[in-house]
Amino acid sequence: MSCFRHLSRFSPTNTRRFAHLSRFTTSTAPDRYAGLGPTGAHHKPRVVVLGTGWAGCRLMKGLDPEIYDIVCVSPRNHMVFTPLLASTCVGTLEFRSVAEPIARIQPAISTQPASFFFLANCTAIDALNHQVQCETVTEGAETVDPWKFTISYDKLVIALGAQPTTFGIRGVYEHAIFLREVYHAQEIRRKLLLNLMMSDVPGIAEEEKKRLLHCVVVGGGPTGVEFSGELSDFIMRDVRQRYSHVKEYIHVTLIEANEILSSFDIRLRQYAIKQLTKSGVRLVRGIVKDVEEKKIILNDGTEVPYGLLVWSTGVGPSPIVRSMDLPKSPGGRIGIDEWLRVPTTEDIFAIGDCSGFLESTGKPPLPALAQVAERQGKYLAILLNRIGKANGGRANSAKDVDFGEQFVYKHLGSMATIGSYKALVDLRQSKEAKGLSMAGFISWFIWRSAYLTRVVSWRNRFYVAINWATTFVFGRDISRI
């Protein structure tokens, strides 16, 4: 952020990194600071990427920095490997094992003079003038006020992801913890270990011990089931050895309105229910009506006390996506055509959980899955590279470029771990299709092997493998840091 405050102090001839500072513009308005102006004829066209999720990062990895200058805007400077995030909550993995720095995914952001990463939020898009309005992210009580700035783009890719769905239930944001970011996992881990230690203090009533050590998970999708499985493993293998005074009080409850793992084969769902129940996870079918500080209330009036509440009920459009004056697909996501373009505007694309096919395309809605986002990012990177090589990379210059084949998504299958060295592998392309489905230890080995190979960098693959081995030999780390 300091580069914006002191921008005028640098000379364009001082260093190679600042050779392109003439592209930054300044404003006399009190709330407006330097920005990136339009690219000139002697500069490479600029691709601006909003977001650092699966879609945005896979796109940046595939973009050719010899064709484009790449600018990324996001409130986090890393990608989260979400399939392994639940494992960090209980110490199976360390947090850094699932966080991949953006500079490692696309080195040009750190090495190229006109490519940048800005720790900021997008606040608005001016499609007519090809500009993005941003505001820097600040944390803490004594930080400086946020800067507002603009970035001109030749091509804009919206990959802002989605936010957890609460269905308008009161108290969710105030009392529940989501599981989508590293700081969510850190908060869950601190809360869990704090409750374990507090319940061991002399004088705590029996009922209060039961409440503190009651972990409730709302949502029976893959995230909720995997977290419940990790938590039950943690209880059986670590808590009962190291917190023997309270081992009989700690329990896990999984609440789901319909069927858990509804996208999986029915035989796999039945196997998961059997194994979770065997591991001590209590399964409750019900709808949450209200969330209070120490209990949740179901639609039938049942009150469920809790010490830790994890909310995992799917995702929906974020406020910034809903506020954009762009066409929307069913469900409120940004509408796209078969080439992932926003059809009513020039040079804007949308990928990942924030986007969906328009009804006019005749294509079915895409699920909000990491594999969808990753495949969209890969496809769009190839498409933008082709457009750039055909001299269509600049603003308003791609009208006559042949975009080639449309994006087609084929489901590769689903996997989920359920604890106790067991997992589910469903390789069907859809719920109605036939295909291989299996469960048990071999599936767990496939699950671990598959995700280890999908971790972005060799550094993090090494971290994950070492963490798994350390946990297997010595148990999980229960330090509250």
C-alpha positions as CSV (number, residue, x, y, z in Angstrom):
1,M,0.0,0.0,0.0
2,S,2.9,2.3,0.7
3,C,3.7,2.3,-3.0
4,F,0.6,4.4,-3.6
5,R,1.4,6.9,-1.0
6,H,5.0,7.5,-2.1
7,L,4.5,6.9,-5.8
8,S,5.6,10.4,-6.8
9,R,9.0,10.0,-5.1
10,F,10.2,7.4,-7.5
11,S,11.9,8.3,-10.8
12,P,10.9,6.2,-13.8
13,T,14.6,5.7,-14.5
14,N,15.7,4.5,-11.1
15,T,15.1,0.8,-11.5
16,R,13.7,-1.7,-13.9
17,R,10.7,-2.4,-11.7
18,F,9.7,1.2,-11.8
19,A,10.3,1.7,-15.5
20,H,6.6,1.6,-16.2
21,L,5.5,4.0,-13.4
22,S,4.3,6.4,-16.0
23,R,1.3,4.1,-16.3
24,F,0.2,5.1,-12.8
25,T,-2.1,8.1,-12.7
26,T,-2.9,10.4,-9.8
27,S,-6.0,12.3,-8.7
28,T,-6.6,15.5,-6.8
29,A,-9.7,14.2,-5.1
30,P,-9.2,13.6,-1.4
31,D,-10.4,10.0,-1.6
32,R,-8.7,9.0,-4.8
33,Y,-5.1,7.9,-5.3
34,A,-2.8,6.7,-8.0
35,G,-4.1,4.1,-10.4
36,L,-3.0,2.1,-13.5
37,G,-4.0,4.0,-16.6
38,P,-4.7,2.6,-20.0
39,T,-2.0,0.6,-21.8
40,G,-0.2,2.4,-24.6
41,A,0.6,1.1,-28.1
42,H,4.1,0.2,-27.1
43,H,3.0,-1.8,-24.0
44,K,1.6,-5.3,-23.7
45,P,-2.2,-5.5,-23.2
46,R,-3.3,-5.9,-19.6
47,V,-5.4,-8.7,-18.2
48,V,-6.9,-7.9,-14.8
49,V,-7.9,-10.8,-12.7
50,L,-10.3,-10.3,-9.7
51,G,-9.9,-13.1,-7.2
52,T,-7.3,-15.8,-6.1
53,G,-9.5,-18.8,-5.9
54,W,-9.3,-22.0,-7.9
55,A,-10.5,-20.3,-11.1
56,G,-8.4,-17.1,-10.9
57,C,-5.2,-18.9,-9.9
58,R,-5.5,-21.6,-12.6
59,L,-6.1,-18.8,-15.2
60,M,-3.0,-16.8,-14.0
61,K,-0.9,-19.9,-14.1
62,G,-1.8,-20.5,-17.7
63,L,-1.5,-16.9,-19.0
64,D,1.5,-16.2,-21.1
65,P,3.4,-13.2,-19.6
66,E,5.1,-12.6,-22.9
67,I,1.7,-11.7,-24.4
68,Y,0.0,-10.0,-21.4
69,D,0.8,-7.9,-18.4
70,I,-1.0,-9.6,-15.5
71,V,-2.6,-7.6,-12.7
72,C,-4.3,-9.5,-9.8
73,V,-6.7,-7.9,-7.3
74,S,-7.7,-9.9,-4.2
75,P,-8.1,-9.5,-0.4
76,R,-5.7,-12.4,0.0
77,N,-2.3,-13.0,-1.5
78,H,-2.5,-16.8,-1.7
79,M,-4.7,-19.6,-3.0
80,V,-6.3,-22.0,-0.5
81,F,-6.3,-25.7,-1.3
82,T,-9.8,-26.2,0.0
83,P,-10.0,-30.1,-0.2
84,L,-7.4,-30.3,2.6
85,L,-8.6,-27.3,4.7
86,A,-10.6,-29.5,7.1
87,S,-7.5,-31.4,8.0
88,T,-5.8,-28.2,9.3
89,C,-8.6,-27.6,11.9
90,V,-7.5,-30.5,14.1
91,G,-3.7,-30.4,13.4
92,T,-3.5,-33.2,10.8
93,L,-1.9,-30.6,8.5
94,E,-0.3,-27.2,9.2
95,F,-1.9,-24.2,7.8
96,R,0.9,-23.3,5.4
97,S,0.5,-26.7,3.7
98,V,-2.8,-25.5,2.1
99,A,-1.8,-21.9,1.3
100,E,0.0,-21.3,-2.0
101,P,1.4,-17.8,-2.6
102,I,0.3,-16.1,-5.8
103,A,3.8,-15.2,-6.7
104,R,4.6,-18.9,-6.9
105,I,1.6,-19.6,-9.1
106,Q,2.5,-16.8,-11.6
107,P,6.1,-15.5,-11.0
108,A,5.5,-12.7,-13.5
109,I,3.6,-10.8,-10.9
110,S,6.8,-10.5,-8.9
111,T,9.3,-10.2,-11.7
112,Q,7.7,-8.4,-14.6
113,P,7.8,-4.6,-14.4
114,A,4.2,-4.0,-15.4
115,S,2.6,-7.0,-13.7
116,F,1.3,-6.5,-10.1
117,F,-0.6,-8.0,-7.2
118,F,-2.8,-5.6,-5.2
119,L,-4.1,-6.5,-1.8
120,A,-7.5,-4.9,-2.4
121,N,-11.2,-5.5,-3.0
122,C,-13.0,-4.6,-6.2
123,T,-15.7,-2.2,-5.4
124,A,-17.2,-1.5,-8.8
125,I,-16.6,-2.1,-12.6
126,D,-16.9,0.6,-15.2
127,A,-17.4,-1.5,-18.3
128,L,-17.9,1.5,-20.6
129,N,-14.4,2.9,-19.8
130,H,-12.7,-0.4,-19.2
131,Q,-11.9,0.4,-15.5
132,V,-12.0,-1.4,-12.2
133,Q,-12.5,0.6,-9.0
134,C,-10.6,-0.9,-6.0
135,E,-10.1,-0.3,-2.3
136,T,-7.1,-1.6,-0.4
137,V,-7.5,-4.1,2.5
138,T,-6.6,-2.9,5.9
139,E,-6.6,-4.8,9.2
140,G,-6.4,-3.7,12.8
141,A,-7.4,-0.7,14.8
142,E,-4.4,1.5,14.1
143,T,-3.9,1.0,10.4
144,V,-4.1,3.7,7.8
145,D,-7.3,4.5,6.0
146,P,-7.9,2.4,2.9
147,W,-6.8,3.7,-0.5
148,K,-9.1,3.9,-3.4
149,F,-7.7,3.5,-6.9
150,T,-8.6,2.5,-10.4
151,I,-7.1,0.0,-12.9
152,S,-7.7,0.2,-16.6
153,Y,-7.9,-3.2,-18.3
154,D,-7.8,-4.6,-21.8
155,K,-9.3,-7.9,-20.7
156,L,-11.1,-8.4,-17.3
157,V,-11.7,-11.7,-15.7
158,I,-14.1,-11.9,-12.7
159,A,-13.2,-14.8,-10.5
160,L,-14.6,-13.5,-7.2
161,G,-15.9,-16.9,-6.0
162,A,-19.0,-17.1,-3.7
163,Q,-19.9,-16.6,0.0
164,P,-21.4,-19.1,2.4
165,T,-25.2,-19.4,2.3
166,T,-27.1,-18.8,5.5
167,F,-30.7,-18.8,4.1
168,G,-31.4,-15.7,6.1
169,I,-31.2,-17.5,9.4
170,R,-30.6,-15.1,12.3
171,G,-27.4,-15.4,14.3
172,V,-25.3,-17.5,11.8
173,Y,-22.8,-14.7,11.1
174,E,-22.5,-13.8,14.7
175,H,-22.0,-17.2,16.3
176,A,-21.1,-19.8,13.6
177,I,-17.7,-20.4,11.9
178,F,-17.5,-21.1,8.2
179,L,-14.8,-23.3,6.6
180,R,-13.6,-21.6,3.4
181,E,-10.5,-19.7,4.4
182,V,-7.3,-20.4,6.3
183,Y,-8.4,-18.0,9.1
184,H,-11.6,-19.9,9.4
185,A,-9.6,-23.1,10.1
186,Q,-7.4,-21.2,12.6
187,E,-10.5,-19.9,14.4
188,I,-12.0,-23.4,14.6
189,R,-8.8,-24.9,15.9
190,R,-8.4,-22.2,18.6
191,K,-12.0,-22.5,19.7
192,L,-11.9,-26.3,19.8
193,L,-8.7,-26.4,21.9
194,L,-9.9,-23.5,24.2
195,N,-13.1,-25.4,24.9
196,L,-11.1,-28.6,25.7
197,M,-8.9,-26.7,28.2
198,M,-11.7,-24.7,29.7
199,S,-13.8,-27.9,30.3
200,D,-11.0,-29.3,32.4
201,V,-11.0,-26.4,34.9
202,P,-12.3,-27.2,38.4
203,G,-15.8,-26.1,39.2
204,I,-17.2,-26.3,35.7
205,A,-20.7,-27.8,35.9
206,E,-21.5,-31.1,34.1
207,E,-24.0,-29.4,31.8
208,E,-21.5,-26.7,30.9
209,K,-18.8,-29.3,30.1
210,K,-21.2,-31.1,27.8
211,R,-22.0,-27.9,26.0
212,L,-18.4,-26.7,25.7
213,L,-17.4,-30.1,24.2
214,H,-20.4,-30.5,21.9
215,C,-19.2,-29.8,18.3
216,V,-22.1,-29.2,15.9
217,V,-21.7,-29.2,12.1
218,V,-24.5,-27.8,10.0
219,G,-24.5,-29.1,6.4
220,G,-24.1,-32.6,5.1
221,G,-22.1,-31.9,2.0
222,P,-18.5,-33.0,1.4
223,T,-17.1,-30.2,3.5
224,G,-19.3,-30.9,6.5
225,V,-18.8,-34.7,6.3
226,E,-15.1,-34.4,5.9
227,F,-14.8,-32.1,8.8
228,S,-16.9,-34.4,11.0
229,G,-14.7,-37.3,10.0
230,E,-11.5,-35.4,10.8
231,L,-13.0,-34.3,14.1
232,S,-14.1,-37.8,15.1
233,D,-10.5,-39.1,14.3
234,F,-9.1,-36.3,16.5
235,I,-11.4,-37.3,19.4
236,M,-10.7,-41.0,19.2
237,R,-6.9,-40.8,18.6
238,D,-5.8,-37.7,20.4
239,V,-8.4,-36.2,22.7
240,R,-9.0,-39.5,24.6
241,Q,-5.3,-39.9,25.2
242,R,-4.4,-36.3,26.2
243,Y,-7.6,-35.1,27.7
244,S,-8.6,-38.2,29.6
245,H,-10.6,-36.2,32.2
246,V,-13.1,-35.0,29.7
247,K,-13.0,-37.6,27.0
248,E,-16.5,-38.9,27.8
249,Y,-18.0,-35.5,27.3
250,I,-16.9,-34.5,23.8
251,H,-19.3,-35.4,21.0
252,V,-19.9,-34.4,17.3
253,T,-23.3,-33.8,15.8
254,L,-23.9,-33.4,12.1
255,I,-27.2,-31.7,11.1
256,E,-28.6,-32.0,7.6
257,A,-32.0,-31.0,6.2
258,N,-32.0,-33.8,3.6
259,E,-29.5,-36.6,2.7
260,I,-25.8,-36.3,3.5
261,L,-23.6,-36.3,0.4
262,S,-26.7,-36.1,-1.8
263,S,-24.6,-36.1,-5.0
264,F,-23.0,-39.4,-4.2
265,D,-24.2,-42.9,-5.1
266,I,-26.8,-44.2,-2.6
267,R,-24.6,-47.1,-1.6
268,L,-21.8,-44.7,-0.7
269,R,-24.1,-42.5,1.3
270,Q,-25.3,-45.5,3.3
271,Y,-21.7,-46.5,3.9
272,A,-20.8,-43.0,5.0
273,I,-23.7,-43.0,7.5
274,K,-22.7,-46.3,8.9
275,Q,-19.0,-45.3,9.4
276,L,-19.7,-41.9,10.8
277,T,-22.2,-43.3,13.3
278,K,-19.6,-46.0,14.2
279,S,-17.0,-43.2,14.8
280,G,-19.4,-41.5,17.2
281,V,-20.8,-38.8,15.0
282,R,-24.5,-38.3,15.7
283,L,-26.5,-37.6,12.6
284,V,-29.6,-35.4,12.9
285,R,-32.1,-34.6,10.1
286,G,-33.5,-31.2,10.7
287,I,-33.6,-27.6,9.6
288,V,-32.0,-24.9,11.7
289,K,-34.5,-22.1,12.6
290,D,-32.4,-19.9,14.8
291,V,-28.8,-19.6,16.1
292,E,-28.1,-18.2,19.5
293,E,-24.9,-17.7,21.4
294,K,-24.9,-21.1,23.1
295,K,-27.5,-23.1,21.3
296,I,-29.3,-23.6,18.0
297,I,-33.0,-24.1,17.6
298,L,-34.4,-26.5,15.0
299,N,-37.7,-26.1,13.1
300,D,-39.4,-28.7,15.4
301,G,-38.4,-26.7,18.5
302,T,-35.5,-28.9,19.5
303,E,-32.7,-27.0,21.2
304,V,-29.1,-28.1,20.6
305,P,-26.5,-26.6,22.9
306,Y,-23.0,-26.3,21.4
307,G,-19.5,-25.1,22.2
308,L,-18.3,-25.0,18.6
309,L,-20.6,-24.4,15.6
310,V,-19.3,-24.9,12.1
311,W,-21.6,-23.8,9.2
312,S,-21.2,-25.6,5.8
313,T,-24.5,-25.4,3.9
314,G,-23.3,-24.4,0.4
315,V,-22.5,-21.1,-1.3
316,G,-24.2,-18.2,-3.1
317,P,-23.4,-15.0,-4.8
318,S,-21.4,-12.4,-2.9
319,P,-22.7,-8.8,-2.4
320,I,-20.2,-7.4,-4.9
321,V,-21.4,-9.9,-7.5
322,R,-25.1,-9.1,-6.8
323,S,-24.4,-5.4,-7.1
324,M,-22.7,-5.6,-10.5
325,D,-24.8,-4.3,-13.4
326,L,-24.2,-7.4,-15.5
327,P,-26.5,-10.1,-16.8
328,K,-27.3,-12.8,-14.2
329,S,-27.8,-16.5,-14.6
330,P,-30.4,-18.4,-12.5
331,G,-29.4,-18.1,-8.9
332,G,-27.9,-14.6,-9.2
333,R,-24.5,-15.5,-10.5
334,I,-22.9,-13.5,-13.4
335,G,-24.3,-14.8,-16.7
336,I,-21.8,-16.1,-19.2
337,D,-22.0,-17.6,-22.7
338,E,-20.3,-20.7,-24.1
339,W,-16.9,-19.0,-24.2
340,L,-17.2,-17.8,-20.6
341,R,-17.8,-14.2,-21.8
342,V,-20.2,-11.8,-20.3
343,P,-22.2,-11.3,-23.5
344,T,-23.5,-7.8,-23.1
345,T,-20.2,-6.2,-22.4
346,E,-16.9,-6.2,-24.3
347,D,-13.7,-7.8,-22.9
348,I,-15.2,-9.1,-19.7
349,F,-15.1,-12.8,-18.7
350,A,-16.4,-14.6,-15.6
351,I,-15.3,-17.9,-14.2
352,G,-15.6,-20.0,-11.0
353,D,-18.4,-19.9,-8.4
354,C,-19.4,-16.4,-9.3
355,S,-20.5,-17.3,-12.8
356,G,-23.2,-19.4,-14.5
357,F,-24.4,-20.1,-17.9
358,L,-27.3,-17.9,-19.1
359,E,-30.5,-19.6,-19.9
360,S,-30.2,-18.6,-23.5
361,T,-27.2,-21.0,-23.9
362,G,-29.4,-24.0,-23.1
363,K,-26.6,-25.4,-20.9
364,P,-27.3,-26.8,-17.4
365,P,-26.1,-24.9,-14.3
366,L,-22.5,-25.8,-13.3
367,P,-22.0,-27.0,-9.8
368,A,-19.9,-24.8,-7.4
369,L,-16.9,-27.2,-7.4
370,A,-13.2,-26.7,-7.4
371,Q,-12.8,-28.9,-10.5
372,V,-15.3,-26.8,-12.4
373,A,-13.4,-23.6,-11.5
374,E,-10.0,-25.1,-12.3
375,R,-11.1,-26.3,-15.7
376,Q,-12.7,-22.9,-16.5
377,G,-9.5,-21.2,-15.6
378,K,-7.4,-23.5,-17.7
379,Y,-9.8,-23.1,-20.7
380,L,-9.8,-19.3,-20.4
381,A,-6.0,-19.0,-20.2
382,I,-5.7,-21.0,-23.5
383,L,-8.4,-18.8,-25.1
384,L,-6.9,-15.5,-24.0
385,N,-3.4,-16.6,-25.2
386,R,-4.9,-17.4,-28.5
387,I,-6.7,-14.1,-28.6
388,G,-3.5,-12.3,-27.8
389,K,-1.5,-14.1,-30.5
390,A,-4.2,-13.1,-33.0
391,N,-3.7,-9.4,-32.1
392,G,-7.0,-9.3,-30.2
393,G,-5.6,-8.7,-26.7
394,R,-6.2,-5.0,-26.6
395,A,-9.5,-3.4,-25.5
396,N,-12.3,-3.7,-28.1
397,S,-10.1,-5.6,-30.6
398,A,-11.3,-9.2,-30.3
399,K,-14.5,-8.8,-32.3
400,D,-13.2,-10.5,-35.4
401,V,-11.1,-13.2,-33.6
402,D,-12.2,-16.8,-33.9
403,F,-12.7,-18.0,-30.3
404,G,-12.6,-21.7,-31.3
405,E,-14.2,-24.5,-29.3
406,Q,-16.7,-23.7,-26.6
407,F,-16.1,-24.6,-23.0
408,V,-17.5,-28.1,-22.2
409,Y,-17.5,-29.4,-18.6
410,K,-17.3,-33.2,-18.0
411,H,-17.5,-34.3,-14.4
412,L,-14.5,-36.4,-13.3
413,G,-16.1,-37.7,-10.2
414,S,-16.3,-36.9,-6.5
415,M,-14.3,-38.0,-3.4
416,A,-14.7,-37.4,0.3
417,T,-12.9,-38.8,3.3
418,I,-15.1,-39.9,6.3
419,G,-12.4,-40.6,8.9
420,S,-10.9,-43.8,10.3
421,Y,-8.7,-44.2,7.1
422,K,-11.8,-44.6,5.0
423,A,-13.1,-42.5,2.1
424,L,-15.6,-42.5,-0.8
425,V,-14.8,-42.4,-4.5
426,D,-17.6,-41.8,-7.0
427,L,-16.4,-41.7,-10.6
428,R,-19.9,-41.3,-12.2
429,Q,-20.3,-38.3,-14.5
430,S,-23.7,-37.5,-13.0
431,K,-26.2,-38.8,-10.4
432,E,-28.1,-40.8,-13.1
433,A,-25.1,-42.2,-14.9
434,K,-23.4,-45.5,-14.3
435,G,-19.8,-45.7,-13.3
436,L,-17.2,-46.9,-10.7
437,S,-18.0,-46.2,-7.1
438,M,-16.1,-47.6,-4.1
439,A,-15.5,-47.0,-0.4
440,G,-13.1,-48.1,2.3
441,F,-9.3,-48.0,2.9
442,I,-8.4,-48.3,-0.8
443,S,-10.6,-45.3,-1.5
444,W,-8.9,-43.4,1.3
445,F,-5.5,-44.2,-0.3
446,I,-6.8,-43.0,-3.7
447,W,-8.2,-39.8,-2.1
448,R,-4.9,-39.0,-0.4
449,S,-2.9,-39.8,-3.5
450,A,-5.1,-37.8,-5.8
451,Y,-5.1,-34.7,-3.7
452,L,-1.3,-34.9,-3.0
453,T,-0.7,-34.8,-6.8
454,R,-3.2,-31.8,-7.1
455,V,-1.4,-29.6,-4.6
456,V,0.0,-26.8,-6.7
457,S,3.7,-26.7,-5.8
458,W,6.3,-29.3,-5.0
459,R,7.0,-27.3,-1.8
460,N,3.5,-27.8,-0.5
461,R,3.4,-31.4,-1.6
462,F,6.4,-32.0,0.5
463,Y,4.8,-30.2,3.5
464,V,1.6,-32.2,3.1
465,A,3.4,-35.6,2.9
466,I,5.6,-34.7,5.9
467,N,2.6,-33.6,7.9
468,W,0.7,-36.8,7.2
469,A,3.7,-38.9,8.2
470,T,4.3,-36.9,11.4
471,T,0.7,-37.1,12.4
472,F,0.7,-40.9,11.8
473,V,3.8,-41.5,13.9
474,F,3.4,-38.8,16.7
475,G,-0.2,-37.8,16.6
476,R,-1.8,-34.4,16.0
477,D,-0.4,-31.2,17.4
478,I,-2.7,-29.9,20.1
479,S,-0.8,-26.6,20.8
480,R,-3.1,-23.6,20.9
481,I,-1.1,-20.8,19.2
